[in-house]
Structure formats: C-alpha cells, structure tokens
C-alpha cells in the first residue's frame, strides 16, 4: 500500500516501453484468488522486480511471502539467467538480507541492483 505510487510509476513506465508488467492492483480481476494468481504470475514471469523500502522490508505479510516464493522459483531458473531484479526505493537497511539470500542461492555472479 505505502509503496503503491512507486509501483504504479514503474508499472506505467514498463507498459509504455512496450512490456507486459503485472501489478496486483492493476491486473488482478474481481473474484480471482490473490495468492494463487500472484504465485502463478511469479512462476511464469520473465523477471521478478521486488520494490524494497524501509516500510516494505520491515512489514510482515505479502511482500515477504512473494519474495520468498520468487527465491524458490529462482532455484528452477538457469544460473546464467537473471530473474530477480530488486529495486530499492529508499535507504532501507534490510537490502543486505536480500543480497545474501540471492548470493546464497546462486553464488557470486553479476547482479543488478537499482
């Protein structure tokens, strides 16, 4: 909720660039099961772009669930492919946790952190 304006800006930017981004508040249809749909979208997407902020990284719930699921999906992605592209919205301190989780799953490789 708190990071929705940033998520919407990125969504609009990617859509205007000709890509097909997915954002729950824009793409989730009435009556759809949110958790099942989001898991399906994460499992079938080309890239997962978590938006990390000092608010989202300290909050329990959907953000952590989605990120953990994406890291599980990462196990199925060839090591040469980029899948998780985290975007840091502010000076959140917990970004190191994500870096260590990805490195722990993949070893040291090139990573792009925006």
C-alpha positions in Angstrom: 0.0 0.0 0.0 2.6 2.5 1.1 4.8 1.8 -1.9 2.0 1.7 -4.4 2.7 5.1 -6.1 6.3 3.9 -6.9 5.0 0.6 -8.1 2.4 2.3 -10.3 5.1 4.6 -11.8 7.3 1.6 -12.6 4.3 -0.3 -14.0 3.3 2.6 -16.2 6.9 3.1 -17.4 7.3 -0.6 -18.3 3.9 -0.7 -20.0 4.7 2.4 -22.0 8.0 0.8 -23.1 6.0 -2.0 -24.7 6.5 -4.5 -22.0 3.8 -6.5 -20.2 4.2 -5.8 -16.4 1.9 -7.2 -13.8 0.8 -5.4 -10.7 -2.0 -6.8 -8.5 -3.9 -3.5 -8.2 -3.9 -3.2 -12.0 -4.2 -6.8 -13.2 -6.0 -8.8 -10.5 -9.6 -9.4 -11.7 -12.5 -9.4 -9.3 -13.1 -12.8 -7.7 -9.6 -14.1 -8.5 -7.7 -15.7 -5.7 -5.0 -13.2 -5.0 -2.4 -15.6 -3.6 -2.8 -18.3 -6.2 -2.8 -15.7 -9.0 0.3 -14.0 -7.7 2.2 -17.3 -7.3 1.2 -18.2 -10.9 2.4 -14.8 -12.2 5.7 -15.1 -10.3 6.3 -18.7 -11.6 5.6 -17.8 -15.2 7.1 -14.3 -15.5 10.5 -13.5 -17.1 11.6 -11.2 -14.3 10.5 -10.6 -10.8 11.1 -7.0 -9.6 10.6 -6.5 -5.9 10.3 -2.9 -4.7 12.1 -2.6 -1.4 11.7 0.2 1.0 12.2 0.8 4.7 8.5 0.2 5.1 8.1 -3.0 3.0 11.2 -4.7 4.4 10.1 -4.3 8.0 6.5 -5.4 7.4 5.2 -8.9 7.7 3.0 -10.4 5.1 2.6 -10.4 1.3 5.9 -8.7 0.4 7.9 -11.3 2.3 5.7 -14.2 1.0 6.1 -13.1 -2.6 9.8 -12.5 -2.3 10.4 -15.9 -0.6 8.3 -17.6 -3.4 10.3 -15.8 -6.1 13.6 -17.0 -4.4 12.1 -20.6 -4.6 11.3 -20.1 -8.3 14.9 -18.9 -8.7 16.1 -22.5 -8.0 14.3 -23.5 -11.2 15.9 -20.8 -13.4 19.2 -21.5 -15.2 22.1 -19.8 -13.3 23.0 -17.8 -16.4 19.6 -16.1 -16.4 18.7 -13.0 -14.5 15.3 -13.4 -12.7 15.2 -11.2 -9.5 15.8 -7.5 -10.1 15.3 -5.7 -6.8 14.6 -2.0 -6.8 15.5 -0.1 -3.7 13.1 2.8 -3.2 14.9 4.4 -0.2 17.7 3.8 2.2 16.2 0.6 3.5 18.7 -1.3 5.7 17.4 -4.8 5.0 18.5 -4.8 1.4 21.6 -6.7 2.5 19.3 -9.6 3.6 18.1 -9.9 0.0 21.5 -9.7 -1.4 22.7 -12.6 0.8 19.7 -14.7 0.0 20.3 -14.4 -3.7 24.0 -14.9 -3.4 23.3 -17.9 -1.1 21.1 -19.4 -3.8 23.3 -18.6 -6.8 26.9 -18.0 -5.6 28.7 -14.8 -6.6 27.6 -13.6 -10.0 26.9 -10.3 -11.6 23.8 -8.7 -10.0 22.0 -5.6 -11.0 20.6 -3.6 -8.0 18.7 -0.4 -8.8 
